[in-house]
């Protein structure tokens, strides 16, 4: 199992809209091959900061299966415009 860890810094004041869009985007990631589970955690100290934790069966399930899918384009359209700067994503085993 691989843990994807992404720190999400949301543009100031857009957290409520981000959370609404993330609820829509969850359906996408839930349907992906190799997806196991995820958590979105809101930072206590910084209002517009989140930690996204996603468990995948393999690194390829995330890097290839998800990121190269047509569904990822919808994920991007829903979420990527909220980030500033763009998130750093790391993987752990």
PyMOL Python script that loads the backbone (N, CA, C, O; Angstrom):
from pymol import cmd

cmd.read_pdbstr("""\
ATOM      1  N   UNK A   1       0.845  -1.184   0.000  1.00  0.00           N
ATOM      2  CA  UNK A   1       0.000   0.000   0.000  1.00  0.00           C
ATOM      3  C   UNK A   1       0.884   1.238   0.000  1.00  0.00           C
ATOM      4  O   UNK A   1       1.932   1.266   0.645  1.00  0.00           O
ATOM      5  N   UNK A   2       0.451   2.263  -0.731  1.00  0.00           N
ATOM      6  CA  UNK A   2       1.162   3.537  -0.848  1.00  0.00           C
ATOM      7  C   UNK A   2       0.280   4.640  -0.275  1.00  0.00           C
ATOM      8  O   UNK A   2      -0.918   4.696  -0.549  1.00  0.00           O
ATOM      9  N   UNK A   3       0.882   5.511   0.519  1.00  0.00           N
ATOM     10  CA  UNK A   3       0.174   6.673   1.054  1.00  0.00           C
ATOM     11  C   UNK A   3       0.616   7.909   0.290  1.00  0.00           C
ATOM     12  O   UNK A   3       1.794   8.266   0.292  1.00  0.00           O
ATOM     13  N   UNK A   4      -0.339   8.557  -0.363  1.00  0.00           N
ATOM     14  CA  UNK A   4      -0.105   9.837  -1.024  1.00  0.00           C
ATOM     15  C   UNK A   4      -0.398  10.931  -0.002  1.00  0.00           C
ATOM     16  O   UNK A   4      -1.450  10.923   0.638  1.00  0.00           O
ATOM     17  N   UNK A   5       0.529  11.867   0.149  1.00  0.00           N
ATOM     18  CA  UNK A   5       0.368  12.977   1.091  1.00  0.00           C
ATOM     19  C   UNK A   5       0.502  14.280   0.315  1.00  0.00           C
ATOM     20  O   UNK A   5       1.530  14.532  -0.313  1.00  0.00           O
ATOM     21  N   UNK A   6      -0.535  15.105   0.360  1.00  0.00           N
ATOM     22  CA  UNK A   6      -0.517  16.391  -0.332  1.00  0.00           C
ATOM     23  C   UNK A   6      -0.908  17.498   0.644  1.00  0.00           C
ATOM     24  O   UNK A   6      -1.946  17.422   1.302  1.00  0.00           O
ATOM     25  N   UNK A   7      -0.071  18.517   0.727  1.00  0.00           N
ATOM     26  CA  UNK A   7      -0.401  19.700   1.515  1.00  0.00           C
ATOM     27  C   UNK A   7      -1.062  20.692   0.570  1.00  0.00           C
ATOM     28  O   UNK A   7      -0.469  21.108  -0.425  1.00  0.00           O
ATOM     29  N   UNK A   8      -2.297  21.068   0.892  1.00  0.00           N
ATOM     30  CA  UNK A   8      -3.097  21.932   0.025  1.00  0.00           C
ATOM     31  C   UNK A   8      -3.254  23.309   0.665  1.00  0.00           C
ATOM     32  O   UNK A   8      -3.923  23.453   1.688  1.00  0.00           O
ATOM     33  N   UNK A   9      -2.638  24.306   0.064  1.00  0.00           N
ATOM     34  CA  UNK A   9      -2.810  25.693   0.488  1.00  0.00           C
ATOM     35  C   UNK A   9      -3.842  26.323  -0.439  1.00  0.00           C
ATOM     36  O   UNK A   9      -3.619  26.448  -1.643  1.00  0.00           O
ATOM     37  N   UNK A  10      -4.959  26.712   0.131  1.00  0.00           N
ATOM     38  CA  UNK A  10      -6.079  27.244  -0.639  1.00  0.00           C
ATOM     39  C   UNK A  10      -6.003  28.767  -0.649  1.00  0.00           C
ATOM     40  O   UNK A  10      -5.652  29.393   0.352  1.00  0.00           O
ATOM     41  N   UNK A  11      -6.335  29.346  -1.791  1.00  0.00           N
ATOM     42  CA  UNK A  11      -6.343  30.810  -1.889  1.00  0.00           C
ATOM     43  C   UNK A  11      -7.230  31.381  -0.786  1.00  0.00           C
ATOM     44  O   UNK A  11      -8.309  30.859  -0.504  1.00  0.00           O
ATOM     45  N   UNK A  12      -6.765  32.438  -0.183  1.00  0.00           N
ATOM     46  CA  UNK A  12      -7.431  33.049   0.974  1.00  0.00           C
ATOM     47  C   UNK A  12      -8.918  33.290   0.713  1.00  0.00           C
ATOM     48  O   UNK A  12      -9.311  33.884  -0.291  1.00  0.00           O
ATOM     49  N   UNK A  13      -9.720  32.809   1.651  1.00  0.00           N
ATOM     50  CA  UNK A  13     -11.155  33.035   1.602  1.00  0.00           C
ATOM     51  C   UNK A  13     -11.943  32.059   0.751  1.00  0.00           C
ATOM     52  O   UNK A  13     -13.163  32.188   0.651  1.00  0.00           O
ATOM     53  N   UNK A  14     -11.282  31.078   0.131  1.00  0.00           N
ATOM     54  CA  UNK A  14     -11.988  30.159  -0.758  1.00  0.00           C
ATOM     55  C   UNK A  14     -12.179  28.759  -0.167  1.00  0.00           C
ATOM     56  O   UNK A  14     -12.545  27.830  -0.886  1.00  0.00           O
ATOM     57  N   UNK A  15     -11.937  28.606   1.126  1.00  0.00           N
ATOM     58  CA  UNK A  15     -12.017  27.278   1.737  1.00  0.00           C
ATOM     59  C   UNK A  15     -13.408  26.660   1.659  1.00  0.00           C
ATOM     60  O   UNK A  15     -13.529  25.462   1.404  1.00  0.00           O
ATOM     61  N   UNK A  16     -14.442  27.434   1.869  1.00  0.00           N
ATOM     62  CA  UNK A  16     -15.808  26.888   1.825  1.00  0.00           C
ATOM     63  C   UNK A  16     -16.122  26.373   0.422  1.00  0.00           C
ATOM     64  O   UNK A  16     -16.664  25.279   0.266  1.00  0.00           O
ATOM     65  N   UNK A  17     -15.783  27.160  -0.591  1.00  0.00           N
ATOM     66  CA  UNK A  17     -16.001  26.736  -1.978  1.00  0.00           C
ATOM     67  C   UNK A  17     -15.145  25.507  -2.311  1.00  0.00           C
ATOM     68  O   UNK A  17     -15.610  24.589  -2.987  1.00  0.00           O
ATOM     69  N   UNK A  18     -13.895  25.494  -1.836  1.00  0.00           N
ATOM     70  CA  UNK A  18     -13.026  24.330  -2.046  1.00  0.00           C
ATOM     71  C   UNK A  18     -13.661  23.078  -1.444  1.00  0.00           C
ATOM     72  O   UNK A  18     -13.707  22.038  -2.101  1.00  0.00           O
ATOM     73  N   UNK A  19     -14.147  23.161  -0.216  1.00  0.00           N
ATOM     74  CA  UNK A  19     -14.750  21.997   0.442  1.00  0.00           C
ATOM     75  C   UNK A  19     -15.972  21.501  -0.318  1.00  0.00           C
ATOM     76  O   UNK A  19     -16.189  20.293  -0.421  1.00  0.00           O
ATOM     77  N   UNK A  20     -16.767  22.417  -0.849  1.00  0.00           N
ATOM     78  CA  UNK A  20     -17.939  22.037  -1.647  1.00  0.00           C
ATOM     79  C   UNK A  20     -17.503  21.282  -2.897  1.00  0.00           C
ATOM     80  O   UNK A  20     -18.067  20.239  -3.229  1.00  0.00           O
ATOM     81  N   UNK A  21     -16.497  21.811  -3.587  1.00  0.00           N
ATOM     82  CA  UNK A  21     -16.010  21.148  -4.795  1.00  0.00           C
ATOM     83  C   UNK A  21     -15.330  19.822  -4.470  1.00  0.00           C
ATOM     84  O   UNK A  21     -15.426  18.868  -5.242  1.00  0.00           O
ATOM     85  N   UNK A  22     -14.646  19.759  -3.335  1.00  0.00           N
ATOM     86  CA  UNK A  22     -13.981  18.516  -2.965  1.00  0.00           C
ATOM     87  C   UNK A  22     -15.009  17.404  -2.763  1.00  0.00           C
ATOM     88  O   UNK A  22     -14.758  16.255  -3.128  1.00  0.00           O
ATOM     89  N   UNK A  23     -16.159  17.734  -2.188  1.00  0.00           N
ATOM     90  CA  UNK A  23     -17.215  16.727  -2.007  1.00  0.00           C
ATOM     91  C   UNK A  23     -17.648  16.151  -3.358  1.00  0.00           C
ATOM     92  O   UNK A  23     -17.935  14.958  -3.460  1.00  0.00           O
ATOM     93  N   UNK A  24     -17.696  16.994  -4.391  1.00  0.00           N
ATOM     94  CA  UNK A  24     -18.020  16.522  -5.740  1.00  0.00           C
ATOM     95  C   UNK A  24     -16.886  15.662  -6.290  1.00  0.00           C
ATOM     96  O   UNK A  24     -17.127  14.631  -6.918  1.00  0.00           O
ATOM     97  N   UNK A  25     -15.648  16.094  -6.051  1.00  0.00           N
ATOM     98  CA  UNK A  25     -14.471  15.392  -6.574  1.00  0.00           C
ATOM     99  C   UNK A  25     -14.271  14.035  -5.912  1.00  0.00           C
ATOM    100  O   UNK A  25     -13.663  13.143  -6.504  1.00  0.00           O
ATOM    101  N   UNK A  26     -14.771  13.868  -4.700  1.00  0.00           N
ATOM    102  CA  UNK A  26     -14.621  12.588  -4.002  1.00  0.00           C
ATOM    103  C   UNK A  26     -15.183  11.427  -4.819  1.00  0.00           C
ATOM    104  O   UNK A  26     -14.614  10.335  -4.817  1.00  0.00           O
ATOM    105  N   UNK A  27     -16.279  11.652  -5.507  1.00  0.00           N
ATOM    106  CA  UNK A  27     -16.884  10.586  -6.316  1.00  0.00           C
ATOM    107  C   UNK A  27     -15.907  10.098  -7.387  1.00  0.00           C
ATOM    108  O   UNK A  27     -15.910   8.921  -7.750  1.00  0.00           O
ATOM    109  N   UNK A  28     -15.080  11.001  -7.883  1.00  0.00           N
ATOM    110  CA  UNK A  28     -14.103  10.632  -8.914  1.00  0.00           C
ATOM    111  C   UNK A  28     -13.052   9.704  -8.327  1.00  0.00           C
ATOM    112  O   UNK A  28     -12.809   8.620  -8.856  1.00  0.00           O
ATOM    113  N   UNK A  29     -12.431  10.127  -7.240  1.00  0.00           N
ATOM    114  CA  UNK A  29     -11.337   9.337  -6.676  1.00  0.00           C
ATOM    115  C   UNK A  29     -11.844   7.998  -6.123  1.00  0.00           C
ATOM    116  O   UNK A  29     -11.143   6.988  -6.190  1.00  0.00           O
ATOM    117  N   UNK A  30     -13.048   7.999  -5.586  1.00  0.00           N
ATOM    118  CA  UNK A  30     -13.634   6.751  -5.072  1.00  0.00           C
ATOM    119  C   UNK A  30     -13.776   5.690  -6.159  1.00  0.00           C
ATOM    120  O   UNK A  30     -13.730   4.493  -5.873  1.00  0.00           O
ATOM    121  N   UNK A  31     -13.948   6.126  -7.401  1.00  0.00           N
ATOM    122  CA  UNK A  31     -14.189   5.194  -8.506  1.00  0.00           C
ATOM    123  C   UNK A  31     -12.910   4.683  -9.164  1.00  0.00           C
ATOM    124  O   UNK A  31     -12.977   3.834 -10.053  1.00  0.00           O
ATOM    125  N   UNK A  32     -11.756   5.179  -8.749  1.00  0.00           N
ATOM    126  CA  UNK A  32     -10.507   4.851  -9.438  1.00  0.00           C
ATOM    127  C   UNK A  32      -9.958   3.484  -9.030  1.00  0.00           C
ATOM    128  O   UNK A  32     -10.037   3.085  -7.868  1.00  0.00           O
ATOM    129  N   UNK A  33      -9.408   2.790 -10.001  1.00  0.00           N
ATOM    130  CA  UNK A  33      -8.781   1.497  -9.754  1.00  0.00           C
ATOM    131  C   UNK A  33      -7.579   1.685  -8.820  1.00  0.00           C
ATOM    132  O   UNK A  33      -6.757   2.576  -9.032  1.00  0.00           O
ATOM    133  N   UNK A  34      -7.486   0.859  -7.809  1.00  0.00           N
ATOM    134  CA  UNK A  34      -6.376   0.927  -6.872  1.00  0.00           C
ATOM    135  C   UNK A  34      -6.601   1.846  -5.689  1.00  0.00           C
ATOM    136  O   UNK A  34      -5.801   1.860  -4.754  1.00  0.00           O
ATOM    137  N   UNK A  35      -7.676   2.612  -5.715  1.00  0.00           N
ATOM    138  CA  UNK A  35      -8.006   3.488  -4.589  1.00  0.00           C
ATOM    139  C   UNK A  35      -8.419   2.637  -3.400  1.00  0.00           C
ATOM    140  O   UNK A  35      -9.178   1.679  -3.547  1.00  0.00           O
ATOM    141  N   UNK A  36      -7.909   2.995  -2.205  1.00  0.00           N
ATOM    142  CA  UNK A  36      -8.289   2.285  -0.985  1.00  0.00           C
ATOM    143  C   UNK A  36      -9.114   3.189  -0.074  1.00  0.00           C
ATOM    144  O   UNK A  36     -10.225   2.828   0.316  1.00  0.00           O
ATOM    145  N   UNK A  37      -8.579   4.365   0.267  1.00  0.00           N
ATOM    146  CA  UNK A  37      -9.280   5.274   1.175  1.00  0.00           C
ATOM    147  C   UNK A  37      -8.623   6.647   1.117  1.00  0.00           C
ATOM    148  O   UNK A  37      -7.535   6.810   0.565  1.00  0.00           O
ATOM    149  N   UNK A  38      -9.311   7.637   1.702  1.00  0.00           N
ATOM    150  CA  UNK A  38      -8.709   8.971   1.780  1.00  0.00           C
ATOM    151  C   UNK A  38      -9.259   9.723   2.989  1.00  0.00           C
ATOM    152  O   UNK A  38     -10.303   9.388   3.549  1.00  0.00           O
ATOM    153  N   UNK A  39      -8.501  10.758   3.362  1.00  0.00           N
ATOM    154  CA  UNK A  39      -8.926  11.689   4.410  1.00  0.00           C
ATOM    155  C   UNK A  39      -8.506  13.085   3.982  1.00  0.00           C
ATOM    156  O   UNK A  39      -7.414  13.277   3.447  1.00  0.00           O
ATOM    157  N   UNK A  40      -9.366  14.045   4.218  1.00  0.00           N
ATOM    158  CA  UNK A  40      -9.036  15.448   4.034  1.00  0.00           C
ATOM    159  C   UNK A  40      -9.105  16.095   5.413  1.00  0.00           C
ATOM    160  O   UNK A  40     -10.158  16.113   6.050  1.00  0.00           O
ATOM    161  N   UNK A  41      -7.982  16.621   5.860  1.00  0.00           N
ATOM    162  CA  UNK A  41      -7.884  17.210   7.193  1.00  0.00           C
ATOM    163  C   UNK A  41      -7.655  18.713   7.067  1.00  0.00           C
ATOM    164  O   UNK A  41      -6.784  19.155   6.318  1.00  0.00           O
ATOM    165  N   UNK A  42      -8.440  19.494   7.802  1.00  0.00           N
ATOM    166  CA  UNK A  42      -8.303  20.951   7.812  1.00  0.00           C
ATOM    167  C   UNK A  42      -7.356  21.358   8.932  1.00  0.00           C
ATOM    168  O   UNK A  42      -7.483  20.893  10.065  1.00  0.00           O
ATOM    169  N   UNK A  43      -6.422  22.216   8.613  1.00  0.00           N
ATOM    170  CA  UNK A  43      -5.439  22.684   9.591  1.00  0.00           C
ATOM    171  C   UNK A  43      -6.112  23.562  10.653  1.00  0.00           C
ATOM    172  O   UNK A  43      -6.966  24.389  10.335  1.00  0.00           O
ATOM    173  N   UNK A  44      -5.727  23.376  11.884  1.00  0.00           N
ATOM    174  CA  UNK A  44      -6.262  24.178  12.986  1.00  0.00           C
ATOM    175  C   UNK A  44      -5.603  25.556  13.012  1.00  0.00           C
ATOM    176  O   UNK A  44      -6.277  26.566  13.216  1.00  0.00           O
ATOM    177  N   UNK A  45      -4.294  25.595  12.805  1.00  0.00           N
ATOM    178  CA  UNK A  45      -3.554  26.862  12.918  1.00  0.00           C
ATOM    179  C   UNK A  45      -3.700  27.779  11.704  1.00  0.00           C
ATOM    180  O   UNK A  45      -3.648  29.001  11.841  1.00  0.00           O
ATOM    181  N   UNK A  46      -3.881  27.198  10.520  1.00  0.00           N
ATOM    182  CA  UNK A  46      -3.992  27.999   9.289  1.00  0.00           C
ATOM    183  C   UNK A  46      -5.320  27.670   8.616  1.00  0.00           C
ATOM    184  O   UNK A  46      -5.532  26.541   8.172  1.00  0.00           O
ATOM    185  N   UNK A  47      -6.205  28.646   8.541  1.00  0.00           N
ATOM    186  CA  UNK A  47      -7.583  28.446   8.087  1.00  0.00           C
ATOM    187  C   UNK A  47      -7.698  27.898   6.667  1.00  0.00           C
ATOM    188  O   UNK A  47      -8.608  27.115   6.395  1.00  0.00           O
ATOM    189  N   UNK A  48      -6.827  28.275   5.774  1.00  0.00           N
ATOM    190  CA  UNK A  48      -6.946  27.879   4.368  1.00  0.00           C
ATOM    191  C   UNK A  48      -5.935  26.800   3.982  1.00  0.00           C
ATOM    192  O   UNK A  48      -5.454  26.777   2.849  1.00  0.00           O
ATOM    193  N   UNK A  49      -5.612  25.905   4.921  1.00  0.00           N
ATOM    194  CA  UNK A  49      -4.634  24.852   4.673  1.00  0.00           C
ATOM    195  C   UNK A  49      -5.238  23.493   5.026  1.00  0.00           C
ATOM    196  O   UNK A  49      -5.923  23.339   6.037  1.00  0.00           O
ATOM    197  N   UNK A  50      -4.961  22.503   4.154  1.00  0.00           N
ATOM    198  CA  UNK A  50      -5.492  21.149   4.330  1.00  0.00           C
ATOM    199  C   UNK A  50      -4.385  20.132   4.077  1.00  0.00           C
ATOM    200  O   UNK A  50      -3.375  20.419   3.435  1.00  0.00           O
ATOM    201  N   UNK A  51      -4.614  18.953   4.598  1.00  0.00           N
ATOM    202  CA  UNK A  51      -3.759  17.812   4.316  1.00  0.00           C
ATOM    203  C   UNK A  51      -4.648  16.740   3.691  1.00  0.00           C
ATOM    204  O   UNK A  51      -5.654  16.336   4.273  1.00  0.00           O
ATOM    205  N   UNK A  52      -4.262  16.284   2.496  1.00  0.00           N
ATOM    206  CA  UNK A  52      -4.991  15.220   1.820  1.00  0.00           C
ATOM    207  C   UNK A  52      -4.148  13.950   1.896  1.00  0.00           C
ATOM    208  O   UNK A  52      -2.993  13.928   1.472  1.00  0.00           O
ATOM    209  N   UNK A  53      -4.741  12.906   2.438  1.00  0.00           N
ATOM    210  CA  UNK A  53      -4.088  11.610   2.578  1.00  0.00           C
ATOM    211  C   UNK A  53      -4.888  10.591   1.778  1.00  0.00           C
ATOM    212  O   UNK A  53      -6.079  10.395   2.024  1.00  0.00           O
ATOM    213  N   UNK A  54      -4.230   9.943   0.821  1.00  0.00           N
ATOM    214  CA  UNK A  54      -4.916   8.951  -0.009  1.00  0.00           C
ATOM    215  C   UNK A  54      -4.108   7.665   0.003  1.00  0.00           C
ATOM    216  O   UNK A  54      -2.906   7.670  -0.263  1.00  0.00           O
ATOM    217  N   UNK A  55      -4.775   6.570   0.314  1.00  0.00           N
ATOM    218  CA  UNK A  55      -4.146   5.254   0.254  1.00  0.00           C
ATOM    219  C   UNK A  55      -4.468   4.610  -1.089  1.00  0.00           C
ATOM    220  O   UNK A  55      -5.627   4.516  -1.494  1.00  0.00           O
ATOM    221  N   UNK A  56      -3.407   4.171  -1.769  1.00  0.00           N
ATOM    222  CA  UNK A  56      -3.500   3.496  -3.060  1.00  0.00           C
ATOM    223  C   UNK A  56      -2.876   2.110  -2.932  1.00  0.00           C
ATOM    224  O   UNK A  56      -1.991   1.904  -2.101  1.00  0.00           O
ATOM    225  N   UNK A  57      -3.323   1.171  -3.738  1.00  0.00           N
ATOM    226  CA  UNK A  57      -2.710  -0.159  -3.736  1.00  0.00           C
ATOM    227  C   UNK A  57      -1.259  -0.081  -4.203  1.00  0.00           C
ATOM    228  O   UNK A  57      -0.377  -0.691  -3.598  1.00  0.00           O
ATOM    229  N   UNK A  58      -1.009   0.673  -5.284  1.00  0.00           N
ATOM    230  CA  UNK A  58       0.350   0.807  -5.824  1.00  0.00           C
ATOM    231  C   UNK A  58       0.603   2.261  -6.210  1.00  0.00           C
ATOM    232  O   UNK A  58      -0.335   3.042  -6.372  1.00  0.00           O
ATOM    233  N   UNK A  59       1.863   2.611  -6.353  1.00  0.00           N
ATOM    234  CA  UNK A  59       2.227   3.945  -6.824  1.00  0.00           C
ATOM    235  C   UNK A  59       1.677   4.191  -8.229  1.00  0.00           C
ATOM    236  O   UNK A  59       1.240   5.297  -8.546  1.00  0.00           O
ATOM    237  N   UNK A  60       1.703   3.164  -9.059  1.00  0.00           N
ATOM    238  CA  UNK A  60       1.211   3.281 -10.432  1.00  0.00           C
ATOM    239  C   UNK A  60      -0.292   3.572 -10.477  1.00  0.00           C
ATOM    240  O   UNK A  60      -0.772   4.249 -11.386  1.00  0.00           O
ATOM    241  N   UNK A  61      -1.033   3.054  -9.486  1.00  0.00           N
ATOM    242  CA  UNK A  61      -2.471   3.355  -9.441  1.00  0.00           C
ATOM    243  C   UNK A  61      -2.705   4.853  -9.332  1.00  0.00           C
ATOM    244  O   UNK A  61      -3.664   5.372  -9.904  1.00  0.00           O
ATOM    245  N   UNK A  62      -1.846   5.552  -8.609  1.00  0.00           N
ATOM    246  CA  UNK A  62      -1.984   6.995  -8.479  1.00  0.00           C
ATOM    247  C   UNK A  62      -1.353   7.727  -9.660  1.00  0.00           C
ATOM    248  O   UNK A  62      -2.008   8.522 -10.333  1.00  0.00           O
ATOM    249  N   UNK A  63      -0.066   7.446  -9.903  1.00  0.00           N
ATOM    250  CA  UNK A  63       0.706   8.199 -10.894  1.00  0.00           C
ATOM    251  C   UNK A  63       0.243   7.962 -12.332  1.00  0.00           C
ATOM    252  O   UNK A  63       0.268   8.885 -13.146  1.00  0.00           O
ATOM    253  N   UNK A  64      -0.173   6.758 -12.650  1.00  0.00           N
ATOM    254  CA  UNK A  64      -0.577   6.435 -14.014  1.00  0.00           C
ATOM    255  C   UNK A  64      -2.097   6.293 -14.104  1.00  0.00           C
ATOM    256  O   UNK A  64      -2.756   7.006 -14.861  1.00  0.00           O
ATOM    257  N   UNK A  65      -2.640   5.362 -13.322  1.00  0.00           N
ATOM    258  CA  UNK A  65      -4.074   5.074 -13.411  1.00  0.00           C
ATOM    259  C   UNK A  65      -4.953   6.281 -13.163  1.00  0.00           C
ATOM    260  O   UNK A  65      -5.915   6.512 -13.895  1.00  0.00           O
ATOM    261  N   UNK A  66      -4.629   7.061 -12.127  1.00  0.00           N
ATOM    262  CA  UNK A  66      -5.434   8.234 -11.798  1.00  0.00           C
ATOM    263  C   UNK A  66      -5.006   9.452 -12.615  1.00  0.00           C
ATOM    264  O   UNK A  66      -5.824  10.056 -13.309  1.00  0.00           O
ATOM    265  N   UNK A  67      -3.739   9.809 -12.533  1.00  0.00           N
ATOM    266  CA  UNK A  67      -3.276  11.052 -13.159  1.00  0.00           C
ATOM    267  C   UNK A  67      -3.340  11.053 -14.682  1.00  0.00           C
ATOM    268  O   UNK A  67      -3.369  12.122 -15.293  1.00  0.00           O
ATOM    269  N   UNK A  68      -3.362   9.898 -15.298  1.00  0.00           N
ATOM    270  CA  UNK A  68      -3.446   9.838 -16.760  1.00  0.00           C
ATOM    271  C   UNK A  68      -4.850   9.491 -17.254  1.00  0.00           C
ATOM    272  O   UNK A  68      -5.048   9.212 -18.436  1.00  0.00           O
ATOM    273  N   UNK A  69      -5.819   9.510 -16.343  1.00  0.00           N
ATOM    274  CA  UNK A  69      -7.196   9.158 -16.709  1.00  0.00           C
ATOM    275  C   UNK A  69      -7.986  10.387 -17.157  1.00  0.00           C
ATOM    276  O   UNK A  69      -7.623  11.521 -16.847  1.00  0.00           O
ATOM    277  N   UNK A  70      -9.066  10.141 -17.888  1.00  0.00           N
ATOM    278  CA  UNK A  70      -9.949  11.248 -18.270  1.00  0.00           C
ATOM    279  C   UNK A  70     -10.651  11.815 -17.041  1.00  0.00           C
ATOM    280  O   UNK A  70     -10.982  13.000 -17.008  1.00  0.00           O
ATOM    281  N   UNK A  71     -10.879  10.978 -16.033  1.00  0.00           N
ATOM    282  CA  UNK A  71     -11.511  11.447 -14.794  1.00  0.00           C
ATOM    283  C   UNK A  71     -10.645  12.480 -14.078  1.00  0.00           C
ATOM    284  O   UNK A  71     -11.166  13.373 -13.409  1.00  0.00           O
ATOM    285  N   UNK A  72      -9.327  12.361 -14.217  1.00  0.00           N
ATOM    286  CA  UNK A  72      -8.416  13.320 -13.585  1.00  0.00           C
ATOM    287  C   UNK A  72      -8.616  14.726 -14.139  1.00  0.00           C
ATOM    288  O   UNK A  72      -8.410  15.710 -13.428  1.00  0.00           O
ATOM    289  N   UNK A  73      -9.014  14.825 -15.396  1.00  0.00           N
ATOM    290  CA  UNK A  73      -9.271  16.143 -15.990  1.00  0.00           C
ATOM    291  C   UNK A  73     -10.440  16.829 -15.283  1.00  0.00           C
ATOM    292  O   UNK A  73     -10.424  18.044 -15.083  1.00  0.00           O
ATOM    293  N   UNK A  74     -11.438  16.057 -14.912  1.00  0.00           N
ATOM    294  CA  UNK A  74     -12.571  16.602 -14.161  1.00  0.00           C
ATOM    295  C   UNK A  74     -12.129  16.991 -12.743  1.00  0.00           C
ATOM    296  O   UNK A  74     -12.530  18.036 -12.233  1.00  0.00           O
ATOM    297  N   UNK A  75     -11.300  16.146 -12.108  1.00  0.00           N
ATOM    298  CA  UNK A  75     -10.718  16.441 -10.785  1.00  0.00           C
ATOM    299  C   UNK A  75      -9.980  17.779 -10.836  1.00  0.00           C
ATOM    300  O   UNK A  75     -10.170  18.639  -9.977  1.00  0.00           O
ATOM    301  N   UNK A  76      -9.138  17.940 -11.854  1.00  0.00           N
ATOM    302  CA  UNK A  76      -8.377  19.182 -12.024  1.00  0.00           C
ATOM    303  C   UNK A  76      -9.305  20.388 -12.168  1.00  0.00           C
ATOM    304  O   UNK A  76      -9.084  21.426 -11.545  1.00  0.00           O
ATOM    305  N   UNK A  77     -10.332  20.245 -12.983  1.00  0.00           N
ATOM    306  CA  UNK A  77     -11.267  21.355 -13.217  1.00  0.00           C
ATOM    307  C   UNK A  77     -11.994  21.756 -11.934  1.00  0.00           C
ATOM    308  O   UNK A  77     -12.276  22.935 -11.721  1.00  0.00           O
ATOM    309  N   UNK A  78     -12.292  20.795 -11.098  1.00  0.00           N
ATOM    310  CA  UNK A  78     -12.991  21.073  -9.843  1.00  0.00           C
ATOM    311  C   UNK A  78     -12.082  21.696  -8.785  1.00  0.00           C
ATOM    312  O   UNK A  78     -12.542  22.518  -7.993  1.00  0.00           O
ATOM    313  N   UNK A  79     -10.790  21.321  -8.757  1.00  0.00           N
ATOM    314  CA  UNK A  79      -9.960  21.644  -7.593  1.00  0.00           C
ATOM    315  C   UNK A  79      -8.710  22.475  -7.848  1.00  0.00           C
ATOM    316  O   UNK A  79      -8.336  23.276  -6.991  1.00  0.00           O
ATOM    317  N   UNK A  80      -8.062  22.320  -8.969  1.00  0.00           N
ATOM    318  CA  UNK A  80      -6.724  22.905  -9.123  1.00  0.00           C
ATOM    319  C   UNK A  80      -6.687  24.432  -9.083  1.00  0.00           C
ATOM    320  O   UNK A  80      -5.652  25.001  -8.736  1.00  0.00           O
ATOM    321  N   UNK A  81      -7.750  25.091  -9.416  1.00  0.00           N
ATOM    322  CA  UNK A  81      -7.747  26.564  -9.394  1.00  0.00           C
ATOM    323  C   UNK A  81      -7.785  27.146  -7.975  1.00  0.00           C
ATOM    324  O   UNK A  81      -7.638  28.357  -7.805  1.00  0.00           O
ATOM    325  N   UNK A  82      -7.979  26.309  -6.966  1.00  0.00           N
ATOM    326  CA  UNK A  82      -7.995  26.777  -5.576  1.00  0.00           C
ATOM    327  C   UNK A  82      -6.597  26.864  -4.966  1.00  0.00           C
ATOM    328  O   UNK A  82      -6.406  27.568  -3.974  1.00  0.00           O
ATOM    329  N   UNK A  83      -5.621  26.165  -5.536  1.00  0.00           N
ATOM    330  CA  UNK A  83      -4.319  26.017  -4.893  1.00  0.00           C
ATOM    331  C   UNK A  83      -3.384  27.192  -5.160  1.00  0.00           C
ATOM    332  O   UNK A  83      -3.274  27.686  -6.282  1.00  0.00           O
ATOM    333  N   UNK A  84      -2.712  27.625  -4.088  1.00  0.00           N
ATOM    334  CA  UNK A  84      -1.677  28.652  -4.212  1.00  0.00           C
ATOM    335  C   UNK A  84      -0.713  28.548  -3.039  1.00  0.00           C
ATOM    336  O   UNK A  84      -1.061  28.938  -1.925  1.00  0.00           O
ATOM    337  N   UNK A  85       0.476  28.038  -3.261  1.00  0.00           N
ATOM    338  CA  UNK A  85       1.019  27.506  -4.530  1.00  0.00           C
ATOM    339  C   UNK A  85       0.473  26.113  -4.812  1.00  0.00           C
ATOM    340  O   UNK A  85      -0.275  25.550  -4.013  1.00  0.00           O
ATOM    341  N   UNK A  86       0.858  25.570  -5.962  1.00  0.00           N
ATOM    342  CA  UNK A  86       0.417  24.229  -6.306  1.00  0.00           C
ATOM    343  C   UNK A  86       0.986  23.239  -5.297  1.00  0.00           C
ATOM    344  O   UNK A  86       2.140  23.379  -4.892  1.00  0.00           O
ATOM    345  N   UNK A  87       0.207  22.244  -4.882  1.00  0.00           N
ATOM    346  CA  UNK A  87       0.629  21.338  -3.807  1.00  0.00           C
ATOM    347  C   UNK A  87       1.861  20.495  -4.133  1.00  0.00           C
ATOM    348  O   UNK A  87       2.102  20.109  -5.277  1.00  0.00           O
ATOM    349  N   UNK A  88       2.610  20.234  -3.101  1.00  0.00           N
ATOM    350  CA  UNK A  88       3.660  19.228  -3.156  1.00  0.00           C
ATOM    351  C   UNK A  88       3.010  17.901  -2.793  1.00  0.00           C
ATOM    352  O   UNK A  88       2.300  17.797  -1.793  1.00  0.00           O
ATOM    353  N   UNK A  89       3.258  16.892  -3.615  1.00  0.00           N
ATOM    354  CA  UNK A  89       2.691  15.566  -3.373  1.00  0.00           C
ATOM    355  C   UNK A  89       3.849  14.594  -3.164  1.00  0.00           C
ATOM    356  O   UNK A  89       4.777  14.529  -3.971  1.00  0.00           O
ATOM    357  N   UNK A  90       3.778  13.843  -2.069  1.00  0.00           N
ATOM    358  CA  UNK A  90       4.788  12.840  -1.774  1.00  0.00           C
ATOM    359  C   UNK A  90       4.110  11.497  -1.528  1.00  0.00           C
ATOM    360  O   UNK A  90       2.923  11.431  -1.208  1.00  0.00           O
ATOM    361  N   UNK A  91       4.879  10.444  -1.682  1.00  0.00           N
ATOM    362  CA  UNK A  91       4.362   9.089  -1.498  1.00  0.00           C
ATOM    363  C   UNK A  91       5.186   8.365  -0.431  1.00  0.00           C
ATOM    364  O   UNK A  91       6.406   8.517  -0.359  1.00  0.00           O
ATOM    365  N   UNK A  92       4.501   7.584   0.388  1.00  0.00           N
ATOM    366  CA  UNK A  92       5.132   6.855   1.487  1.00  0.00           C
ATOM    367  C   UNK A  92       4.679   5.401   1.438  1.00  0.00           C
ATOM    368  O   UNK A  92       3.563   5.084   1.025  1.00  0.00           O
ATOM    369  N   UNK A  93       5.594   4.524   1.880  1.00  0.00           N
ATOM    370  CA  UNK A  93       5.221   3.101   1.948  1.00  0.00           C
ATOM    371  C   UNK A  93       5.273   2.610   3.370  1.00  0.00           C
ATOM    372  O   UNK A  93       4.992   1.440   3.630  1.00  0.00           O
TER     373      UNK A  93
END
""", "prot")
cmd.dss("prot")
cmd.show_as("cartoon", "prot")
cmd.util.cbc("prot")
cmd.orient("prot")
